[in-house]
Structures are given as structure tokens and as C-alpha cells.
């Protein structure tokens, strides 16, 4: 794992990518990195940002398949399976979102990352379905576990027309299942539990921020919370939902690991711009994940640290490529990246 980590791009290499004036020069520069073979493969069939997206997607998928192959039958495989399931959930959400707003299958497909247990052929069949209901029905026909929470939540989705109902059901199922798989004593299980519970906290804080901003009734808002967090139980989250402003929520976090949010500009908090707060929460989560490298090197911590570092690298390159199409200045672009 540490050998693979050494092949990740350095901060200097990432900054070099930022200075490229356009997409062709960015693609040319990526050919001088470990992404070379994937860029060359994608160039044969795609141009511009689609070429970069396809190369990153293929590299990301193959990297995790490689890791899975050399840790089979070891305890670390449990975390890899949990991590890969995350992409199954993300891909299902992406397909549901696309079908809900009637986006073309081609557009949806460009946003998928077939790194989970659902391979490209499975995802393509889901893409062929005409609407949200058909996607859920096909998952149920295939007896894919994610169909259960979606089927249970579907009647409520029909009433509310709010896709968040289905997405929350998926998240709740994923984290309940993941935490249950590592609930026995042991150093490795504890490390995995800690990062999962941290993720649940971050998701719940984001939910609270949106609900308070939109003045959703606290009782109604509770339905969108997920259990299993490290810092916030149902009672604490419920009291936060009753607050009157984003500013009050941030103040409530002063005595928690999320006190860093109080350092954000007051103007952005007062203006209810939760996207800025969400960005900081993402940075916090990524740094905590990558920070696992500092734990016991012969434990699952190395796998966790590498996965988060790789995820962050791919995310940063995607941000750079998209900003190049929008002619964003290098200084502003740097602010959008997470350096670890």
C-alpha cells in the first residue's frame, strides 16, 4: 500500500496541472504521470474532458480491483468491500437522479464509476430503464440488496416526489450494513468503525444545515437523519434541527471536533451559503481518512489511508479539468482543491 501511495501525484505535480492553459495541454501533461496508459486508451475514442473523465474512471476502478486481488482472505478485504459498496450506492443514486429529471443515458453513464460490485454491464442494464420505478424493480428482480430499502421507501417517494427519500434510505442501509459487518472487537474493526461513524456525522451535519436553512419542520426533518454517528446521537441532532439559523448550528458545534467551522467567514454563514460549510466538512473527512496512514502500518489503516488519498487525487484532477473548461483562474482553482 505504501508503494502504491508513493505513485500518487505530489503537491508540486498537482500545482503543475493547475498552470496548464487548456484541456489539450492538461491531457498531454497527464500522459507523463501514472495515468499515462489510461489517457492514451481514452484518447482513442474520446476528446477533451470526456477523455480525462474516462481515464480517471478506468484508473480508479482498476486500482481498487488490484488492491482487492492482493488482500484476498485478509482482514483488510472487509474494508475494501465496504469501500466498493459505497460506489454501488453512489452509482444507483446517480442513475435515479438522472431518470428522475429525464437526463439521457449517455449523460448519466459519463458520471458513473463502476468500481463497486455492480459491473459496467449491470449498470448499463439499469441505464436502459425508462424511469425511477423501473430501476428499483430491476434491482429487486436481480435480488440486489439495495432494492430492499428502495422498495420500502418508494411509496413515500411517490407521495412527496422528493428523491432525497430514496437516497436517504440507501445511505441508511449502507451504513447500517457496513457498521454491522465490523461490530466485533479488534483493532482493525475499530479503525473501520471510526471512519464510518465520522462519515455518518458529516452526512447528518449537512442534512441539519439544509433542513434549518429551508425551515423544514423538525419532526419531518428527522426522517432524513442516519443512525450510527460518532459524536451526534438522535437527541443531539433533534435539538440542532430546532435551531433557527445556520449561525446557531455552527455555534452548537463549538465543543465538538467540528469547531473549525466557526473559523469560516461570518458573511458566508450569515448568508446561508452552506456549500462553503459542506466543502470544509469534505476537507475534514478526507484529511481524517488519509490520516489513517499514521496509524499501525501493518493494519487496515494503510488501505484506508490509500483509498482516501486516491479518491482525493482523482477528485482534484476532475476539479482541475472542469475548471479549465470554465476558464477559472489558477488562484481560485487552488482554493477548490484539497491538499493532503
N, C-alpha and C positions, 0 to 999 in steps of 0.2 A: 504493500500500500504506500509506503514512503517512497519507493522507487517511482511509482506512478505519480505521486504528488510532485516529485521533482520535475516532471514533464509539463506541469501546469504553467501557464504564462506568468511571468514576473510582472510586478507593477510597471516597470520600465517598458516591457513589451506591450502591455495594455495601453500605456500612455502613447506609445508609438502608433498604435492603431487609431487612437483618437485624432492624431495630427493628419491622417490621410484626408486628402481633399474631397474624395468622392468614392462611390462604391467600387468602381473598377480597381482603383489603387488599393482599397481595403482588401479586396479579394486577392489581389496579387501579393499583398503582404501576408495574408493568412496562409498562402502557399509555402511560406518559409517557416511555418510553425508545425506542431504535431497534427494540425488539421489538414495538412497538405493533401493526402490521398483522398480525403472526403470532399475537399474543394474541387479537386480535379475530376472526381467522379460526378459531382453535381454539375460542373460546368458543361458536361457533355449533353445535358438535357434542359438546363435552366439558366436564366440570366439574373443579374442584379441581386436584389435582396432575397429572391426566391432561392437562388443558388446558395447563399450563405445559410439561410434557414434550413434547407435540406441537408447541407453538410453538417451543421451543428446537430441536427436531429439524429442523423445516422451515427455520428461520432458518439453522441450521448448514449444512444441505445446500445451500440456495440461495446462501449466501455463498461457498462453495467453487466452486460452478458459475460464479458471477460472476467470481471470480479466474481460473479456468481459461479463461474466454472471452477475457479481455483480455491473457493472456500466451501465447496460442497461437503456435506456431512459435518461441518464445523458449526459452532455456536453462532458465528458471525452470519451464517446464511439466514438466520431468523430475521436479523435486521434488514438484510438485503431484500428479502421477500416483503417485509413491511414497507420498505422504501419503494420497491417496484409497484406495489399495490397502490401507492399514492398516485402513480401515473395512470393506472387504470381509472381511478376515481376522477382525476383531472381530465382524462380523455372523454369519459362519459359526460362530465359536466359541459365540456366544450361542444360535444355533439348535441346535447339537449339545448344549450343556448342557441346554437346555430339553427336547429329545427324550430325553436320557439319563435325566432324572428325571421324565419324563411330565408336564411343565407344559403347560397349554393353549396353543394357537397364539396366542390373543389376548394372553395374558400375555407370551409371547416377543416378539410384534410390538411391544409397548409399549417394549421395551428396544432395539430396532433403530434404527440411524441410517443411512438409505440415502444416505450421502454418497459412497460409492465408485462403482466402475464397474458394480456389480450394483444395478440399479434396484429400485424397490418391487415391480414385477410379478415380477421374478426371485425376490426374497426371499419373496414370498407363495407362489410355487410350492414353494419349499423348505419353507415352513411347513406345507404340506399333506401332507408326507411323514410316514409313521407312526412312523419310528424313525431312529436314527443311521445304520444301514446304507443305508436308502432315500435319505437326504440325500446321502451320499457317492456312491451310484450315480447319482443325478440330476446331480450336479456332473460326474461322469465322462461321462455321456451328452451333456451340453452342451459337453463338452471345455473346461471351465473349468480353468485351470492348477492351481488349488488342489486339484483332485481327485487329482493325482499323489501328493503327499506323504501325503494321507489314505488313498489306496488302499494305498500301501506300508506304512503304519503300522497299518492296520486289523487284520491277523491278530494283532499284539501286543496291540491293544486288546481283542480277543476273549478272549485268554488272561488278561489282567490285570484287565479291566473298569475300567481306570483311564483316564479321559478325558484326563488330562494327557499321555498318549502321543500322542493326536491333536493336541492343542493345541500341544505342543512341535514336532511335525512341521510344522504350519502356520507357526509362528514361524520355524523354521529355514529353511523355503522362502522366506518373505517377506524375511528379512534377507539371505540369500544372493543372491536375485534383485535386491533393491534395491542392495546394495553392488556387484554385478557391473555394474549399469547406470550407475554413476558411478565406474568404476575408471580412466578415462583422466585424464591430467594436466589441471589447470585450477583456477583459484581457486574457481569455483562448485562443481565436483565435490568439492573438498577440504572445503568447508564442509558439504556434504550428508553426506559420508563421516563427518566428525567427529561430527555429531549422531546418525547411525545407530549408530556404534560405541559411543557413550555409552549409547544405549538398550540395546544388547546387554549392556554391562557391568551396567547396572541390573537387567535381567532375570536375568542369571546370579547376581548377588549375592542376589536374592530367592530363587532356586532353591536356592542353597547354604544360606541361612538355614533354609529349610523342611526340607531334607534332613538337616541337622545336628540341628535340633530334633526331628525324627521318628526320628532314629538309623537312617537308611536306609544300607545298605551302600554305601561309596564307589564301588565298581565299578558297582553298579546305578544309583546317582545320576548318574553321568557321562552316561548316556543322555539326561538331561533338559537338558543344557547346550547352548548355542548358540555356534558359532564366529563370529569377526569382531569381538570386543570391542577396545576401545582400550587398556585397562590390563591386563586379565587374559587370558592365554593358557590353553591346556588344562592345562599343568603347574601353573600357579598355582592354578587353580580346583580341580584334583585334590587339591592339598595342603590347600586350605581344607576340602574335603569330609571330610578325615580328622580334622579337629579335633573336640574332644569337647563343645564348648558354643557357644552363641550369643556368649557373652562373649569366647571365644577368636577367633571370626570377626571381631568388631568390633575387637579388638586388632590383628589381622593387617592391617586396613585403615588403620592409623595412618599409614603412609607413602604413602598414595595420595590421590587427590582426594576420597575418601570418609571422610576422617579426622573430618569433622564428626559422624559417628555416635557418636563417643566422648563427645560432649557431652550425649547423651541421659541421662536419669536412670538410675543404676545399677540401681535397683529394677526398672525395666521390662525391662532387658536380662537381669538375673538370672532374672526370672520368665518368660523365653522369649516375651515378647509381641512377636512380630515384626511385628505390624500397625503398631506405633508406628514401627519402623525402616523399614518399607515406605513409610509416609506421608512420612517425611523424604527417602527416596530419590526419591519422586514430586515433592516440592517442588524438590529439587535439579535434576531433569531439566527441569521446567517453567521454572525460572529460567534454566537454560542455554539452552533453546530460545528464550525471549523475549529473552534477552541478545543474540541474533543481530542485533537492531536496531542494536546499537552497532558492527557491522562495516560494511564498504563499502556505502553506501546504494543504489548502483545495481547491486548484485549480487543473487543469490538469497537473500541474508541477510534482506532485507526481507520476502520471502514466508515464510521460515522463522519469523522473529520474529512476524509477524502470525498465522500459523496457530497457534502455541503460545499466544499471548495470547488468541486467540478460543476455543481449546479450554479454556483455563483459566477464562475468563469463564463459558462455558456450564456447566462443571463446578461452579463456585462457586454459580451460580444453582440448579442441581439440588440441591446440598447444602443450600442455604437452604430450598428448598421442601420437601424431605424432612424436615428438622429441624422445620419448622413443624407437620407432621403428628404429630411425636413430642413436641411441646411442649418442645423443647430450649431452654435459656436462651440469650440473646444472647451472653453471655461464652463459654460452651462452644462455641457455634456459630462464633464468630470464630476459635477455635483450629483448627477444621476446614478453614478456607479457606486458599487460597494467594494472597497479595498480591504482585503483580509490578509 
